[in-house]
């Protein structure tokens, strides 16, 4: 008797808007705060300001929409599994560019390609919006998988472009 094939997982991205249901908004906030808990649990990124993230979560989606951006919730088989956000970078950094923020995939959903799916969804929106680049900062020692993902998707190291207080960061950009 052969092994039974696992049923295909259904992956869906929901853009979080002003009209998003309370349940979906709650799931997005929960994922964003899980990201923050992960970051502050690592000694190398303990300088991360969780209080600021709590304010960001409380204001979803407007914490990003108000900055010419947005956010996405990834679902796997209808269960919340991943989150990503984006916002405009200051024009002093680069006009018409975005910053990718808060990429998070729940441990149980890792290995399902959600990181690349969410990152590509932001890049696709950036291209549709005629952005010239997507910036990000990451902590390679703590977020090694994400760092490898960014490199594989064409992000390259760039000079520091923000005032993020977390030590051991690498700043990256992908030209579109």
N, C-alpha and C positions, 0 to 999 in steps of 0.2 A: 504494500500500500504506500503510495507516494505522499509526500508532505502536501498539505493543503495550502494553497496560495492565500496570503493575507489579503483582505479586501483593501481596495485603494482608499487612501485617506483623502478626504475632501478638504482642500485648503481654500479659504476665502479671505480677502482683504476688505475691511470696512473702513471707509474714511470717516473720521470723527468730525462731525459738524455741529452747528447750533441746533439742528433738528435730531440729533442722535438720541436714541432711547436711553432712559435712565439706567437700564441694565447694562447696555453696551458701554455707556460712559463710565459706569462703576467698574466694569472689567478693565477698561483702558487705564483708569486711575490705579487700580490694583497692580497691573503690570508695570506701570511707571514707578510705583513705589517699591516693587520687588527689585527692579533695576537699581534703585537707590540703596536698598538694603545690601545687595550684592557688592556695590561699589564701596560702601563704608565698612563692610566686613573685611576688607583686604587692607593690611597695614600700609601698603604703598599708595593707596588712594584714600586713606582715612581723612585727608584734608577736604574731601568733597563736602559741600554744604547741603546736608539732607533737608534742613529747614527751607531752603530755597526750592528744592524739589517738591516738598509738600505743598508749597504755595503754587507751583507750576501745576501740580496734579489737581489741586482744588479749583483752578481756573480753566481746566481743560474744557473745550478745545481752544479757548480764547488766548491762553498763554502762548500759543503758536500762531493762530489766525491773526491776532493783533500785530504780529511781527512778519506778516506776509508769508505765512507758512501753513502748516497743518500737521495732522498726525493720522496714523493708520493703526488699526488693530488687526492682527492676523488671527484667524480661527482655524482650528483643525477639528474636523467632524463637529462643528458648531461650538467647540469649547475654546475660550480665549487662550492663545498660545504665544503671541508675540506682539511687539509694539515698536514703532519708530516715529520720529517726529522730524520736522525741518522748519527752518525759519530763515529769513534774509540775514545775510551778514552785513555789518555796517558798510556803507558806501565807501568809507575811508579804506576799507580792506579791498573791496572790489565791488563795483556797481553790477547789479544784475546777477548776483551769486547767492547761493543758499548754503546753509550749514545743516548737515545731517546730525541729529541728536537722538540719544536715548535708545539706540537699537538694543532690544532685549528679546530673547527667546527663552521661554520656560525650559528648565532642564528636561522635562518629559517630552518636549517637542523637538529637542535637538536631533539632528540627523535627518530632518525632513526638508532641508533646504530653505527654511524660513528666513534665515539671515540674508542669503542672496536675493530671495524674492522680495523682502521688504526693502532692502537697499536699492535694488533695481527699480522698484516702484517709485521711490523718491527720485531717482535719476530720470526716469521716464517723465515724471511730472515736471522736473526741472527743464528738460528739453522742450516739452510742450509749452512751458511758460517762458521759453526763450532765455533761460538762464545760461550764463557762460561757464559756470563752474559749481561744484559742490565741495565744500570744505568739511572737515571734521577734526576732532581731536580724540585720541584714544590712549590708553595706558597699555602698551604691548605686553608688559610682564604680567598684568592682571587679566587682560582681555586678549590673550594670544590668538584665539580662534577668530575673533572679530578682526584683529590686526591682519592676520593672513588673508581673510576674506577681502578686506579693503585692498590689499596689495594685488590680489588675484583679479579684482575688478577694475584695476587701472589707477587706483589712488596712489599718489606719490608724496613723499615727505615735502613739506614746505615750511617756511619760517612761521614762528608763532604769530597768530593773528588775533588772539583774544587774551583776556586776563584771567583765565582759568587758574585757580590757586593750587590745583592738584599737581603734585610733583610727578616726575617720570613720565610726562606726556610726550606723545609724538603728534605733531600737527600734519595734516594731509590735505591734498586737494586733487580733484579729478576735473580736468578740463573737458567741457562738453562740446 
